Amino acid sequence: MINYTEFSSSMDNDDDMISMIIDLYSEEHGDDIRIIQNKYANQDIEGLFHTIHSLRGVLLTLCEEKATLQLETIENLCKHGEKPDVQLLDEALEEVARVNQQILTLTA
């Protein structure tokens, strides 16, 4: 989950900047779960690496910790051409889904 206090602090409590980053996350990464599942199913390890890398980067900006660590493990496997275990991927995507739900509450 996003540590909103830490995120807000890192943005100097600038509500406009916070909103812009949250909106950008929704626009750019709102469909990443489906994209990641598709790349995994199609054995597109390089594409999976790039999608995971980008998602992990924005989650770091949002001060999210759990999914970021899970995605880092997957990213490293993909970087070395290895297909991650489906259970590892599913657990990370469940956490990303929770983050996406949290984002919805922040934009409401």
GIPE-V613890 format. One record per residue. N is the residue number from 1. RES is the residue in three letters. SS is DSSP state (alpha for helix, beta for strand, coil for the rest). D_FIRST is the distance of its C-alpha to the first C-alpha in whole Angstrom. Layout:
[[N;RES;SS;D_FIRST] [N;RES;SS;D_FIRST]]
This chain:
[[1;MET;coil;0] [2;ILE;beta;4] [3;ASN;coil;6] [4;TYR;alpha;9] [5;THR;alpha;12] [6;GLU;alpha;12] [7;PHE;alpha;11] [8;SER;alpha;14] [9;SER;alpha;16] [10;SER;alpha;16] [11;MET;coil;17] [12;ASP;coil;20] [13;ASN;coil;19] [14;ASP;coil;20] [15;ASP;alpha;19] [16;ASP;alpha;21] [17;MET;alpha;19] [18;ILE;alpha;16] [19;SER;alpha;17] [20;MET;alpha;19] [21;ILE;alpha;16] [22;ILE;alpha;13] [23;ASP;alpha;17] [24;LEU;alpha;17] [25;TYR;alpha;14] [26;SER;alpha;15] [27;GLU;alpha;18] [28;GLU;alpha;18] [29;HIS;alpha;15] [30;GLY;coil;15] [31;ASP;coil;18] [32;ASP;alpha;16] [33;ILE;alpha;16] [34;ARG;alpha;19] [35;ILE;alpha;21] [36;ILE;alpha;19] [37;GLN;alpha;21] [38;ASN;alpha;24] [39;LYS;alpha;24] [40;TYR;alpha;24] [41;ALA;alpha;26] [42;ASN;coil;29] [43;GLN;coil;28] [44;ASP;coil;27] [45;ILE;alpha;26] [46;GLU;alpha;27] [47;GLY;alpha;25] [48;LEU;alpha;22] [49;PHE;alpha;22] [50;HIS;alpha;22] [51;THR;alpha;19] [52;ILE;alpha;17] [53;HIS;alpha;18] [54;SER;alpha;17] [55;LEU;alpha;14] [56;ARG;alpha;13] [57;GLY;alpha;15] [58;VAL;alpha;13] [59;LEU;alpha;9] [60;LEU;alpha;11] [61;THR;alpha;12] [62;LEU;coil;9] [63;CYS;coil;8] [64;GLU;beta;5] [65;GLU;coil;7] [66;LYS;alpha;7] [67;ALA;alpha;8] [68;THR;alpha;10] [69;LEU;alpha;12] [70;GLN;alpha;12] [71;LEU;alpha;13] [72;GLU;alpha;15] [73;THR;alpha;17] [74;ILE;alpha;18] [75;GLU;alpha;19] [76;ASN;alpha;21] [77;LEU;alpha;23] [78;CYS;alpha;24] [79;LYS;alpha;25] [80;HIS;coil;28] [81;GLY;coil;28] [82;GLU;coil;27] [83;LYS;coil;25] [84;PRO;coil;22] [85;ASP;coil;23] [86;VAL;alpha;21] [87;GLN;alpha;19] [88;LEU;alpha;17] [89;LEU;alpha;17] [90;ASP;alpha;16] [91;GLU;alpha;13] [92;ALA;alpha;12] [93;LEU;alpha;12] [94;GLU;alpha;11] [95;GLU;alpha;7] [96;VAL;alpha;8] [97;ALA;alpha;10] [98;ARG;alpha;7] [99;VAL;alpha;5] [100;ASN;alpha;9] [101;GLN;alpha;9] [102;GLN;alpha;7] [103;ILE;alpha;9] [104;LEU;alpha;12] [105;THR;alpha;12] [106;LEU;alpha;12] [107;THR;alpha;15] [108;ALA;coil;17]]
